[in-house]
Amino acid sequence: MAIVTAQTKACAVNPLKMSQPIGGAFAFMGLRGAMPLLHGSQGCTSFGLTLFVRHFKEAVPLQTTAMSEVATVLGGYENLEQAILNIYNRTKPKIIGICSTGVTETNGDDVDAYLKLIRSNHPQLAKLPLVYVSTPDFKGAFQDGWEKAVARIVEVLVEGSNADGLRDPSKVNVLPGSHLTPGDLDELRVILEDFGLCPSFLPDLAGSLDGHIPDEFTPTTIGGIGVDEIASMGRAGWTIAIGAQMQRAAEVMQGKTGVPFRVFERLCGLCPNDEFMTFLSEISGRPIPLKYRRQRSQLADAMLDAHFHIGGRKVAIGAEPDLLFDLSGMLHDMGAQVTAAVTTTQSGVIERIKTKEVLIGDLEDLEGLAKTKHCDLLITHSHGRQAAARLKVPFYRTGFPMFDRLGAGHQLSVGYRGTRNLIFDIANLVIAHREENDQPTPDKWRTAAGLPRYSGYRGSTGAAEGSIA
């Protein structure tokens, strides 16, 4: 069991974590026709919007109540009312998701009461879903905001158990954690459909932020799960929660609708996917398709090939708790040692990470630990690139934000195929770094006479091509 400690220094240097409000807004981006709204200052929203746009390279809908200093002191009712009316009149959203910020939380705005008053004063808003979630940015992190938003969406929008209690056993609710990419969701959708299941993802970022070009411009989200589909999630046979952060939302779903759930804390690695496939076979009543048996064999072979390059390496990882747990587990399975682990917020899974200590801190802490522990691989988001350069170690980018590489939304790490691709990506980074630093390899060995020890084809001697002299 890992020892969990929290950094007590006065400020964060090169922050690792992103805030709760943008985590909550991110969840609303997986709903069709949604407009996320941050109840706070323009600067808070602009910063979050910049992160999303740089990460996905897409147009991202995100609005603000534009709280000024005076409005913050006097209360934000008028700003919230005007923001909702402007959004309703100009963008015609299917739903508005409202996330608080540190400014309004410190002042103590009663947003639930505000929304009741706004609805009573404006009857045209009667049928427009307004979902409010409390996400102060002075505590918690990105993952916490996502977790709270999804649980709140379930509370407000999912219909309770119907009188007849009829359910469709082929219908499955999927509650993905914030650490999964749109590419991951697409892979999971294919896997579930191959078992004859009909999945409903909440939120469904694969429909809105997968990088496709819509036929027509829309100021709201361009895809995702619809409000009507969310309402009918109580008729599913099962709920599958991916990541420990989704335990709460799954419990809310079960309490409201009676739908049983299963939490999969990891879907990166051989054993976690074996468990996942077995579960899907049980609930669908179908055997595991042959394509996944072959993918499993391919993953086993990839692990065999790559363990020469990954096994025994000392790894430093900085990530949100569920992503840290997922990646560290896979690397531990490959024989690597996670000697430096830094995360952003408290979670039950971090105590079970295969390392001696997990620090809740920032990227300065991660760099210091990586240097002290002599780590030779660094894994975190794009803000860790300077640390990797100073440490002169290979750097694998993952998590949010990833703004200096293309394809962040399509990065794949779940399932047999995703795990295989991730292993190859990391192993190739290690190989490339070794070659760049001109480390000795067999083809560079030389004989006493100064000739290369590694020879090519020797037609005159009959030696095999690529033999060792």
Sine and cosine of phi, psi and omega as CSV:
sin_phi,cos_phi,sin_psi,cos_psi,sin_omega,cos_omega
0.00,0.00,0.77,-0.64,-0.02,-1.00
-0.97,0.24,0.57,-0.82,0.10,-0.99
-1.00,0.08,0.79,-0.62,-0.04,-1.00
-0.97,-0.24,0.83,-0.56,0.04,-1.00
-0.79,-0.61,0.41,-0.91,0.00,-1.00
-0.88,-0.47,0.69,-0.72,0.03,-1.00
-0.93,0.37,0.67,-0.74,-0.07,-1.00
-0.92,-0.39,0.19,0.98,-0.02,-1.00
-0.93,0.37,0.28,-0.96,-0.19,-0.98
-0.95,0.32,-0.41,0.91,-0.04,-1.00
-0.51,-0.86,0.31,-0.95,0.07,-1.00
-1.00,0.02,0.74,-0.68,0.03,-1.00
-0.93,-0.36,0.88,-0.48,-0.10,-0.99
0.83,0.56,0.96,0.29,-0.14,-0.99
-0.85,0.52,0.62,-0.78,0.10,-1.00
-1.00,0.00,-0.64,0.77,-0.13,-0.99
-1.00,0.05,0.48,-0.88,0.20,-0.98
-0.97,-0.23,0.32,-0.95,-0.20,-0.98
-0.99,0.12,0.29,-0.96,0.06,-1.00
-0.85,0.53,-0.72,0.69,-0.06,-1.00
-0.84,0.54,-0.67,0.74,-0.01,-1.00
-0.97,0.25,-0.42,0.91,0.13,-0.99
-0.91,0.41,-0.66,0.75,0.06,-1.00
-0.92,0.39,-0.68,0.73,0.03,-1.00
-0.89,0.46,-0.59,0.80,0.02,-1.00
-0.87,0.50,-0.64,0.77,0.02,-1.00
-0.90,0.44,-0.65,0.76,0.01,-1.00
-0.92,0.38,-0.36,0.93,0.02,-1.00
-0.94,0.33,-0.20,0.98,0.06,-1.00
-1.00,-0.03,0.19,0.98,0.04,-1.00
-0.94,-0.33,0.67,-0.75,-0.06,-1.00
-0.94,0.34,0.73,-0.69,0.05,-1.00
0.92,0.39,0.46,0.89,-0.07,-1.00
-1.00,-0.07,0.42,-0.91,0.14,-0.99
-0.77,-0.64,0.97,-0.25,0.10,-1.00
-0.94,0.35,0.64,-0.77,-0.04,-1.00
-0.73,-0.68,0.87,-0.49,0.06,-1.00
-1.00,-0.03,0.85,-0.53,0.02,-1.00
-1.00,0.06,1.00,0.02,-0.06,-1.00
-0.05,-1.00,-0.36,-0.93,-0.07,-1.00
-0.98,0.18,0.29,-0.96,0.02,-1.00
-0.91,0.42,-0.57,0.82,-0.03,-1.00
-0.89,0.45,-0.66,0.75,0.02,-1.00
-0.86,0.50,-0.71,0.70,-0.04,-1.00
-0.94,0.35,-0.66,0.75,-0.01,-1.00
-0.88,0.47,-0.63,0.78,0.01,-1.00
-0.91,0.42,-0.72,0.69,0.03,-1.00
-0.89,0.45,-0.66,0.75,0.01,-1.00
-0.88,0.48,-0.65,0.76,0.02,-1.00
-0.88,0.48,-0.68,0.74,0.02,-1.00
-0.87,0.49,-0.73,0.69,-0.03,-1.00
-0.90,0.43,-0.69,0.72,-0.03,-1.00
-0.91,0.41,-0.67,0.74,0.00,-1.00
-0.93,0.37,-0.54,0.84,-0.03,-1.00
-0.96,0.28,-0.77,0.64,-0.10,-0.99
-1.00,-0.06,-0.27,0.96,-0.07,-1.00
0.85,0.53,0.59,0.80,-0.02,-1.00
-0.73,-0.69,0.29,-0.96,0.15,-0.99
-0.95,0.31,0.79,-0.62,-0.09,-1.00
-0.86,-0.51,0.82,-0.57,0.03,-1.00
-0.99,0.17,0.82,-0.58,0.04,-1.00
-0.34,-0.94,0.83,-0.56,-0.05,-1.00
-0.88,-0.48,0.16,-0.99,-0.07,-1.00
-0.66,-0.75,0.45,-0.90,0.11,-0.99
-1.00,0.07,-0.05,1.00,0.12,-0.99
0.79,0.61,0.82,0.58,0.01,-1.00
-0.94,0.34,0.80,-0.60,0.10,-1.00
-1.00,-0.07,0.04,-1.00,0.02,-1.00
-0.87,0.49,-0.68,0.73,-0.03,-1.00
-0.92,0.39,-0.71,0.70,0.00,-1.00
-0.89,0.46,-0.57,0.82,0.01,-1.00
-0.90,0.44,-0.66,0.75,-0.01,-1.00
-0.95,0.32,-0.68,0.73,-0.09,-1.00
-0.99,0.13,-0.31,0.95,-0.03,-1.00
0.90,-0.44,0.52,-0.85,-0.16,-0.99
-0.98,-0.18,0.29,0.96,-0.06,-1.00
-0.85,0.52,-0.77,0.64,-0.08,-1.00
-0.90,0.44,-0.64,0.77,0.02,-1.00
-0.91,0.42,-0.67,0.74,0.00,-1.00
-0.92,0.40,-0.69,0.73,0.02,-1.00
-0.87,0.49,-0.73,0.69,-0.03,-1.00
-0.91,0.41,-0.62,0.79,0.00,-1.00
-0.90,0.44,-0.71,0.71,-0.01,-1.00
-0.90,0.44,-0.69,0.73,0.01,-1.00
-0.91,0.42,-0.66,0.75,0.03,-1.00
-0.89,0.46,-0.70,0.72,0.01,-1.00
-0.90,0.43,-0.69,0.73,-0.02,-1.00
-0.89,0.46,-0.68,0.74,-0.07,-1.00
-0.98,0.22,-0.53,0.85,-0.13,-0.99
-0.99,-0.13,-0.57,0.82,-0.11,-0.99
-0.93,-0.37,-0.22,0.98,0.02,-1.00
0.78,0.63,0.86,0.51,-0.05,-1.00
-0.97,0.24,0.35,-0.94,0.11,-0.99
-1.00,0.08,-0.39,0.92,0.00,-1.00
-0.33,-0.94,0.56,-0.83,0.12,-0.99
-0.89,-0.45,0.84,-0.54,0.05,-1.00
-0.98,-0.21,0.86,-0.52,-0.11,-0.99
-0.95,-0.33,0.83,-0.56,0.03,-1.00
-0.88,-0.47,0.75,-0.66,0.04,-1.00
-0.98,0.22,0.22,-0.97,0.07,-1.00
-0.77,-0.64,0.04,-1.00,-0.02,-1.00
-0.88,0.48,-0.56,0.83,-0.02,-1.00
-0.87,0.49,-0.79,0.62,-0.07,-1.00
-0.98,0.22,-0.48,0.88,0.04,-1.00
-0.93,0.36,-0.64,0.77,0.01,-1.00
-0.91,0.42,-0.61,0.79,0.02,-1.00
-0.96,0.28,-0.40,0.92,0.04,-1.00
1.00,0.06,0.54,0.84,0.04,-1.00
-0.86,0.51,0.77,-0.64,0.06,-1.00
-1.00,-0.02,0.99,0.11,-0.14,-0.99
-0.93,0.37,-0.59,0.81,0.03,-1.00
-0.86,0.52,-0.67,0.74,0.04,-1.00
-0.92,0.38,-0.63,0.78,0.05,-1.00
-0.85,0.53,-0.69,0.72,-0.06,-1.00
-0.91,0.41,-0.61,0.79,0.06,-1.00
-0.89,0.45,-0.67,0.74,0.00,-1.00
-0.93,0.38,-0.65,0.76,0.01,-1.00
-0.89,0.45,-0.68,0.74,0.01,-1.00
-0.90,0.44,-0.64,0.76,-0.01,-1.00
-0.93,0.38,-0.52,0.85,-0.01,-1.00
-0.99,0.11,-0.31,0.95,-0.07,-1.00
-0.72,-0.70,1.00,0.05,-0.06,-1.00
-0.85,0.52,-0.40,0.91,-0.01,-1.00
-0.91,0.41,-0.28,0.96,0.00,-1.00
-1.00,-0.02,0.08,1.00,-0.13,-0.99
-0.85,0.53,-0.62,0.78,-0.07,-1.00
-0.99,-0.14,0.03,1.00,0.00,-1.00
-1.00,0.03,0.88,-0.47,0.02,-1.00
-0.91,0.42,0.80,-0.60,0.09,-1.00
-0.87,-0.49,0.94,-0.33,-0.07,-1.00
-0.94,-0.35,0.89,-0.46,0.00,-1.00
-0.96,-0.29,0.68,-0.73,0.05,-1.00
-0.71,-0.70,0.69,-0.72,-0.01,-1.00
-0.99,0.11,0.91,-0.42,-0.05,-1.00
-0.69,-0.72,0.93,0.37,0.01,-1.00
-0.90,0.44,0.70,-0.71,-0.05,-1.00
-1.00,0.05,0.04,1.00,0.05,-1.00
-1.00,0.03,0.05,1.00,0.14,-0.99
-0.49,-0.87,0.25,-0.97,-0.01,-1.00
0.94,0.33,-0.18,-0.98,-0.05,-1.00
-0.49,-0.87,-0.13,-0.99,-0.07,-1.00
-0.80,0.60,-0.74,0.67,-0.03,-1.00
-0.88,0.47,-0.60,0.80,0.00,-1.00
-0.91,0.41,-0.65,0.76,0.02,-1.00
-0.89,0.45,-0.68,0.74,0.06,-1.00
-0.87,0.49,-0.74,0.67,-0.03,-1.00
-0.85,0.53,-0.73,0.69,-0.01,-1.00
-0.91,0.41,-0.65,0.76,-0.04,-1.00
-0.91,0.42,-0.70,0.71,-0.02,-1.00
-0.91,0.43,-0.69,0.73,0.03,-1.00
-0.88,0.48,-0.63,0.78,-0.01,-1.00
-0.93,0.36,-0.61,0.79,0.05,-1.00
-0.87,0.48,-0.67,0.74,0.03,-1.00
-0.89,0.46,-0.69,0.72,-0.02,-1.00
-0.87,0.49,-0.67,0.74,-0.15,-0.99
-1.00,0.04,-0.65,0.76,-0.21,-0.98
-0.98,-0.22,-0.43,0.90,-0.02,-1.00
-0.98,0.21,0.76,-0.64,0.03,-1.00
-0.96,0.28,0.57,-0.82,0.01,-1.00
-0.94,0.35,0.01,-1.00,-0.01,-1.00
-0.86,0.52,0.76,-0.65,0.05,-1.00
-0.98,0.19,0.30,-0.95,-0.13,-0.99
-0.87,0.49,-0.64,0.77,-0.04,-1.00
-0.99,0.17,-0.27,0.96,0.05,-1.00
0.91,0.41,0.33,0.94,-0.03,-1.00
-0.96,0.27,0.68,-0.73,0.04,-1.00
-0.76,-0.65,0.42,-0.91,0.06,-1.00
-0.98,-0.18,0.95,-0.32,-0.05,-1.00
-0.90,0.44,-0.33,0.94,0.01,-1.00
-0.99,0.11,-0.20,0.98,-0.01,-1.00
-1.00,-0.02,0.74,-0.67,-0.06,-1.00
-0.77,-0.64,0.76,-0.65,0.13,-0.99
-1.00,0.05,0.69,-0.72,0.05,-1.00
-0.85,-0.53,0.85,-0.53,0.03,-1.00
-0.94,-0.34,1.00,-0.07,-0.05,-1.00
-0.99,0.13,0.58,-0.81,0.06,-1.00
-0.96,0.26,0.21,-0.98,-0.05,-1.00
-0.94,0.35,-0.25,0.97,-0.03,-1.00
-0.99,0.16,-0.13,0.99,0.01,-1.00
-1.00,0.00,0.64,-0.76,-0.02,-1.00
-1.00,-0.02,0.24,-0.97,0.15,-0.99
-0.82,0.58,-0.58,0.82,0.06,-1.00
-0.90,0.44,-0.62,0.78,0.07,-1.00
-0.89,0.46,-0.68,0.74,-0.02,-1.00
-0.91,0.41,-0.62,0.78,0.06,-1.00
-0.88,0.47,-0.67,0.75,0.02,-1.00
-0.90,0.44,-0.68,0.73,0.02,-1.00
-0.90,0.43,-0.61,0.79,0.01,-1.00
-0.89,0.46,-0.69,0.72,0.01,-1.00
-0.89,0.45,-0.69,0.72,0.00,-1.00
-0.87,0.49,-0.74,0.67,-0.02,-1.00
-0.90,0.44,-0.67,0.74,0.00,-1.00
-0.92,0.38,-0.50,0.87,0.05,-1.00
-0.92,0.38,-0.33,0.95,0.09,-1.00
-1.00,-0.06,0.13,0.99,0.00,-1.00
0.98,0.19,0.28,0.96,-0.02,-1.00
-0.99,-0.12,0.44,-0.90,0.02,-1.00
-0.92,-0.40,0.99,-0.15,-0.10,-0.99
-1.00,0.07,0.58,-0.82,0.17,-0.99
-0.86,-0.52,0.91,-0.42,-0.04,-1.00
-1.00,-0.04,0.76,-0.65,0.06,-1.00
-0.73,-0.69,0.95,-0.32,-0.08,1.00
-0.98,0.19,0.26,-0.97,-0.01,-1.00
-0.89,-0.45,0.99,0.14,-0.01,-1.00
-0.94,0.35,-0.36,0.93,0.01,-1.00
-0.91,0.41,-0.38,0.93,0.03,-1.00
-1.00,0.05,-0.32,0.95,-0.11,-0.99
-0.89,-0.46,-0.48,0.88,-0.09,-1.00
-0.79,-0.61,0.57,0.82,0.02,-1.00
-1.00,-0.05,0.12,0.99,0.11,-0.99
1.00,0.05,0.28,0.96,0.02,-1.00
-1.00,0.05,0.36,-0.93,0.00,-1.00
-0.98,-0.19,0.90,-0.44,-0.04,-1.00
-0.95,0.31,0.36,-0.93,0.03,-1.00
-0.91,0.40,-0.59,0.81,0.01,-1.00
-0.72,-0.69,0.52,-0.85,0.03,-1.00
-0.95,0.32,0.64,-0.77,0.12,-0.99
-0.69,-0.72,0.68,-0.73,-0.04,-1.00
-0.97,0.25,-0.20,0.98,0.04,-1.00
-0.98,-0.18,-0.11,-0.99,0.05,-1.00
-0.88,0.47,0.58,-0.81,-0.14,-0.99
-0.99,-0.10,0.09,1.00,0.00,-1.00
-0.11,-0.99,-0.21,-0.98,-0.02,-1.00
0.93,-0.37,-0.17,-0.99,-0.02,-1.00
-0.99,0.12,0.66,-0.75,-0.01,-1.00
-0.99,0.10,0.33,-0.94,-0.02,-1.00
-0.88,0.48,-0.64,0.77,0.01,-1.00
-0.90,0.43,-0.63,0.78,0.01,-1.00
-0.93,0.37,-0.60,0.80,0.06,-1.00
-0.88,0.47,-0.68,0.74,-0.03,-1.00
-0.87,0.50,-0.53,0.85,-0.07,-1.00
-1.00,-0.02,0.13,0.99,-0.06,-1.00
-0.92,0.40,-0.30,0.95,0.04,-1.00
-0.95,0.33,-0.14,0.99,0.00,-1.00
-0.99,-0.10,0.08,1.00,-0.01,-1.00
-0.97,0.24,0.35,-0.94,0.04,-1.00
-0.99,0.16,-0.56,0.83,-0.03,-1.00
-0.58,-0.82,0.38,-0.92,0.19,-0.98
-0.88,-0.48,0.79,-0.61,0.05,-1.00
-0.94,-0.33,0.89,-0.46,0.03,-1.00
-0.97,-0.24,0.75,-0.66,-0.06,-1.00
-0.91,-0.42,0.93,-0.36,-0.10,-1.00
0.97,-0.24,0.64,-0.77,-0.02,-1.00
-0.87,0.48,-0.44,0.90,-0.02,-1.00
-0.89,0.45,-0.34,0.94,-0.06,-1.00
-1.00,-0.07,0.08,1.00,0.04,-1.00
-0.86,0.52,-0.70,0.71,-0.06,-1.00
-0.89,0.46,-0.72,0.69,0.00,-1.00
-0.89,0.45,-0.62,0.79,0.02,-1.00
-0.91,0.41,-0.62,0.79,0.04,-1.00
-0.92,0.39,-0.64,0.77,0.05,-1.00
-0.89,0.46,-0.67,0.74,0.03,-1.00
-0.87,0.49,-0.71,0.70,-0.01,-1.00
-0.92,0.40,-0.66,0.75,0.00,-1.00
-0.91,0.42,-0.53,0.85,-0.05,-1.00
-1.00,0.04,-0.54,0.84,-0.12,-0.99
-0.87,-0.50,-0.29,0.96,-0.05,-1.00
0.99,0.11,0.07,1.00,-0.01,-1.00
-0.96,0.28,0.84,-0.54,0.02,-1.00
-0.93,0.37,0.38,-0.93,-0.04,-1.00
-0.69,-0.72,0.32,-0.95,0.09,-1.00
-0.68,-0.73,0.77,-0.64,0.00,-1.00
-0.98,-0.18,0.79,-0.61,0.12,-0.99
-0.93,-0.36,0.95,-0.31,-0.07,-1.00
-0.96,0.29,-0.43,0.90,0.01,-1.00
-0.71,-0.70,0.61,-0.79,0.18,-0.98
-0.71,-0.70,0.40,0.92,0.08,-1.00
-0.87,-0.50,0.92,-0.40,-0.04,-1.00
0.74,-0.68,0.23,-0.97,-0.07,-1.00
-0.96,0.29,-0.83,0.56,-0.06,-1.00
-0.90,0.44,-0.69,0.72,0.03,-1.00
-0.86,0.51,-0.60,0.80,0.01,-1.00
-0.97,0.23,-0.48,0.88,0.14,-0.99
-0.87,0.49,-0.69,0.72,0.02,-1.00
-0.91,0.42,-0.65,0.76,-0.01,-1.00
-0.90,0.43,-0.73,0.69,0.00,-1.00
-0.90,0.44,-0.65,0.76,0.02,-1.00
-0.89,0.45,-0.66,0.75,0.02,-1.00
-0.90,0.44,-0.71,0.71,0.01,-1.00
-0.89,0.46,-0.60,0.80,0.04,-1.00
-0.90,0.43,-0.62,0.79,-0.02,-1.00
-0.93,0.37,-0.72,0.70,-0.08,-1.00
-0.98,0.20,-0.39,0.92,0.01,-1.00
-1.00,-0.04,-0.35,0.94,-0.06,-1.00
0.96,0.28,0.32,0.95,-0.02,-1.00
-0.88,-0.47,0.49,-0.87,0.09,-1.00
-0.94,0.34,0.38,-0.93,0.04,-1.00
-0.91,0.41,0.82,-0.57,-0.02,-1.00
-0.84,0.55,0.52,-0.86,-0.05,-1.00
-0.87,0.49,-0.52,0.86,-0.02,-1.00
-0.88,0.48,-0.55,0.84,0.00,-1.00
-0.99,0.15,-0.45,0.89,0.14,-0.99
-0.91,0.42,-0.64,0.77,0.05,-1.00
-0.94,0.35,-0.65,0.76,0.05,-1.00
-0.89,0.46,-0.58,0.81,0.05,-1.00
-0.90,0.45,-0.67,0.74,0.03,-1.00
-0.90,0.43,-0.62,0.78,0.04,-1.00
-0.91,0.42,-0.63,0.78,0.04,-1.00
-0.91,0.42,-0.68,0.73,0.02,-1.00
-0.87,0.50,-0.65,0.76,0.03,-1.00
-0.93,0.38,-0.63,0.77,0.03,-1.00
-0.90,0.45,-0.64,0.77,0.03,-1.00
-0.90,0.44,-0.64,0.77,0.03,-1.00
-0.90,0.43,-0.70,0.71,-0.02,-1.00
-0.92,0.39,-0.64,0.77,-0.15,-0.99
-1.00,0.03,-0.25,0.97,-0.10,-1.00
-0.93,0.37,-0.34,0.94,0.08,-1.00
-0.91,0.41,-0.46,0.89,-0.06,-1.00
-0.98,-0.19,-0.46,0.89,-0.05,-1.00
-0.99,-0.17,-0.59,0.81,-0.05,-1.00
-0.86,0.51,0.70,-0.71,0.02,-1.00
0.99,0.11,-0.14,0.99,0.00,-1.00
-0.96,0.26,0.55,-0.83,0.07,-1.00
-1.00,-0.07,0.85,-0.53,-0.16,-0.99
-0.90,-0.43,0.65,-0.76,0.13,-0.99
-0.92,-0.38,0.81,-0.59,-0.03,-1.00
-0.80,-0.61,0.73,-0.69,0.13,-0.99
-0.81,-0.58,0.89,-0.45,-0.08,-1.00
-0.26,-0.96,0.21,-0.98,0.14,-0.99
-0.87,0.50,0.44,-0.90,-0.14,-0.99
-0.78,0.63,-0.76,0.65,-0.06,-1.00
-0.92,0.40,-0.63,0.78,0.04,-1.00
-0.93,0.37,-0.65,0.76,0.05,-1.00
-0.88,0.48,-0.70,0.71,0.01,-1.00
-0.89,0.45,-0.67,0.75,-0.03,-1.00
-0.91,0.41,-0.79,0.61,-0.06,-1.00
-0.93,0.37,-0.68,0.73,-0.02,-1.00
-0.91,0.42,-0.58,0.82,0.04,-1.00
-0.90,0.43,-0.69,0.72,0.01,-1.00
-0.90,0.43,-0.70,0.71,-0.01,-1.00
-0.91,0.40,-0.59,0.81,0.07,-1.00
-0.89,0.45,-0.65,0.76,0.06,-1.00
-0.88,0.47,-0.47,0.88,0.00,-1.00
-1.00,0.06,-0.01,1.00,0.04,-1.00
1.00,-0.07,0.07,1.00,0.04,-1.00
-0.98,0.20,0.33,-0.94,0.04,-1.00
-0.92,-0.39,0.89,-0.46,0.07,-1.00
-1.00,0.10,0.99,-0.11,-0.09,-1.00
-0.99,-0.12,-0.25,0.97,0.06,-1.00
-0.68,-0.73,0.89,-0.46,-0.03,-1.00
-0.74,-0.67,0.86,-0.51,0.01,-1.00
-0.80,-0.60,0.71,-0.70,0.01,-1.00
-0.77,-0.64,-0.09,-1.00,-0.21,-0.98
-0.94,-0.33,-0.43,0.90,-0.14,-0.99
-0.39,-0.92,0.22,-0.98,-0.01,-1.00
-0.95,0.32,0.58,-0.81,0.07,-1.00
-0.31,-0.95,0.50,-0.86,-0.02,-1.00
-0.92,0.40,-0.39,0.92,-0.09,-1.00
-0.98,0.17,-0.38,0.93,-0.14,-0.99
-0.93,0.36,-0.39,0.92,0.07,-1.00
-0.94,0.34,-0.34,0.94,-0.04,-1.00
-0.99,-0.17,0.15,0.99,0.07,-1.00
-0.95,0.32,0.66,-0.75,-0.06,-1.00
-0.97,0.23,0.96,0.28,0.06,-1.00
-0.39,-0.92,0.20,-0.98,-0.05,-1.00
-0.98,0.21,-0.62,0.79,-0.09,-1.00
-0.57,-0.82,0.63,-0.77,0.12,-0.99
-0.88,-0.48,0.81,-0.59,-0.04,-1.00
-0.96,-0.28,0.75,-0.66,0.15,-0.99
-1.00,0.03,0.98,-0.22,-0.13,-0.99
-0.38,-0.93,-0.55,-0.84,-0.07,-1.00
-0.79,-0.61,-0.11,-0.99,-0.06,-1.00
-0.95,0.30,-0.40,0.92,0.12,-0.99
-0.90,0.44,-0.67,0.74,0.05,-1.00
-0.89,0.45,-0.67,0.74,-0.01,-1.00
-0.89,0.46,-0.69,0.72,0.00,-1.00
-0.90,0.44,-0.67,0.75,0.02,-1.00
-0.89,0.46,-0.69,0.73,0.02,-1.00
-0.92,0.40,-0.66,0.75,-0.01,-1.00
-0.89,0.46,-0.60,0.80,0.02,-1.00
-0.95,0.31,-0.69,0.73,-0.02,-1.00
-0.91,0.41,-0.65,0.76,-0.06,-1.00
-1.00,0.06,0.01,1.00,0.01,-1.00
0.84,0.53,0.73,0.68,0.01,-1.00
-0.94,0.33,0.55,-0.83,0.01,-1.00
-0.87,-0.49,0.33,0.94,0.13,-0.99
-0.39,-0.92,0.76,-0.65,0.00,-1.00
-0.89,-0.45,0.75,-0.67,0.00,-1.00
-0.77,-0.63,0.87,-0.48,0.10,-1.00
-0.17,-0.99,-0.19,-0.98,0.01,-1.00
-0.99,0.14,-0.09,-1.00,-0.20,-0.98
-0.90,0.44,-0.37,0.93,0.00,-1.00
-0.95,0.32,-0.09,1.00,0.04,-1.00
-1.00,-0.06,0.08,1.00,-0.10,-0.99
-0.92,0.40,-0.59,0.81,0.01,-1.00
-0.93,0.37,-0.62,0.79,0.03,-1.00
-0.89,0.46,-0.67,0.74,0.02,-1.00
-0.89,0.46,-0.62,0.79,0.02,-1.00
-0.91,0.41,-0.65,0.76,0.01,-1.00
-0.93,0.37,-0.60,0.80,0.00,-1.00
-0.98,0.20,-0.27,0.96,-0.02,-1.00
0.86,0.52,0.75,0.66,0.03,-1.00
-0.80,-0.61,0.41,-0.91,0.07,-1.00
-0.89,0.46,0.54,-0.84,-0.13,-0.99
-0.80,-0.60,0.86,-0.51,0.07,-1.00
-0.96,-0.28,0.83,-0.56,-0.03,-1.00
-1.00,0.01,0.74,-0.67,0.07,-1.00
-0.39,-0.92,0.31,-0.95,0.00,-1.00
1.00,0.06,-0.30,-0.96,-0.07,-1.00
-0.80,-0.61,0.76,-0.65,0.06,1.00
-1.00,-0.08,0.41,-0.91,0.11,-0.99
-0.78,-0.63,1.00,-0.02,-0.20,-0.98
-0.95,-0.31,-0.14,0.99,-0.04,-1.00
-0.96,-0.28,0.28,0.96,0.10,-0.99
-0.61,-0.79,0.47,-0.88,0.05,-1.00
-1.00,0.05,0.41,-0.91,0.12,-0.99
1.00,0.08,0.36,0.93,-0.01,-1.00
-0.85,0.53,-0.62,0.78,-0.03,-1.00
-0.95,0.31,-0.25,0.97,-0.04,-1.00
-0.95,-0.31,0.07,1.00,0.06,-1.00
-0.88,0.48,0.73,-0.68,-0.14,-0.99
-0.84,-0.54,0.78,-0.63,0.00,-1.00
-0.64,-0.77,0.01,1.00,-0.03,-1.00
-0.98,-0.20,0.35,-0.94,0.00,-1.00
0.97,0.25,0.11,-0.99,0.04,-1.00
-0.89,0.46,-0.69,0.72,-0.05,-1.00
-0.93,0.37,-0.68,0.73,0.01,-1.00
-0.90,0.43,-0.66,0.75,0.04,-1.00
-0.89,0.45,-0.68,0.73,0.02,-1.00
-0.86,0.51,-0.72,0.69,0.00,-1.00
-0.89,0.46,-0.65,0.76,0.01,-1.00
-0.90,0.44,-0.68,0.73,0.01,-1.00
-0.88,0.47,-0.70,0.72,0.02,-1.00
-0.90,0.44,-0.66,0.75,-0.01,-1.00
-0.87,0.48,-0.71,0.70,-0.03,-1.00
-0.93,0.36,-0.70,0.72,0.00,-1.00
-0.89,0.46,-0.64,0.77,0.02,-1.00
-0.92,0.39,-0.56,0.83,0.09,-1.00
-0.88,0.48,-0.70,0.72,0.00,-1.00
-0.89,0.45,-0.70,0.72,0.00,-1.00
-0.89,0.45,-0.72,0.70,-0.02,-1.00
-0.89,0.46,-0.65,0.76,0.00,-1.00
-0.91,0.42,-0.62,0.78,0.02,-1.00
-0.90,0.43,-0.67,0.75,-0.01,-1.00
-0.93,0.36,-0.62,0.79,0.01,-1.00
-0.90,0.44,-0.54,0.84,-0.02,-1.00
-1.00,-0.02,0.16,0.99,0.13,-0.99
0.83,0.56,0.67,0.74,0.06,-1.00
-0.97,0.24,0.49,-0.87,-0.07,-1.00
-0.90,0.43,0.70,-0.71,0.08,-1.00
-0.73,-0.68,0.28,-0.96,-0.06,-1.00
-0.81,0.59,-0.58,0.81,-0.03,-1.00
-0.96,0.29,-0.11,0.99,0.02,-1.00
-0.97,-0.24,-0.06,1.00,0.06,-1.00
-0.91,0.42,0.54,-0.84,-0.02,-1.00
-0.79,-0.62,0.47,-0.88,0.04,-1.00
-0.99,0.16,0.09,-1.00,0.01,-1.00
-0.89,0.46,-0.45,0.89,0.00,-1.00
-0.99,0.14,-0.05,1.00,0.01,-1.00
1.00,-0.01,0.05,1.00,0.01,-1.00
-1.00,0.01,0.49,-0.87,0.04,-1.00
-0.85,0.52,0.74,-0.67,0.01,-1.00
-0.95,0.31,-0.51,0.86,0.02,-1.00
-0.99,0.11,0.84,-0.55,-0.05,-1.00
-0.93,-0.37,0.41,-0.91,0.11,-0.99
-1.00,-0.03,-0.49,-0.87,-0.04,-1.00
-0.94,0.35,0.74,-0.67,0.03,-1.00
-0.88,-0.47,1.00,0.06,-0.06,-1.00
-0.86,0.51,-0.60,0.80,-0.09,-1.00
-0.97,0.26,-0.47,0.88,-0.04,-1.00
-0.99,-0.16,-0.24,0.97,0.00,-1.00
0.99,0.14,0.09,1.00,0.03,-1.00
-0.93,0.38,0.54,-0.84,-0.03,-1.00
-0.93,0.36,0.50,-0.87,0.04,-1.00
-0.89,0.45,0.72,-0.70,0.02,-1.00
0.99,0.17,0.30,0.95,-0.02,-1.00
-0.99,0.13,0.28,-0.96,0.06,-1.00
-1.00,-0.06,0.80,-0.60,-0.05,-1.00
-0.91,0.41,0.00,0.00,0.00,0.00
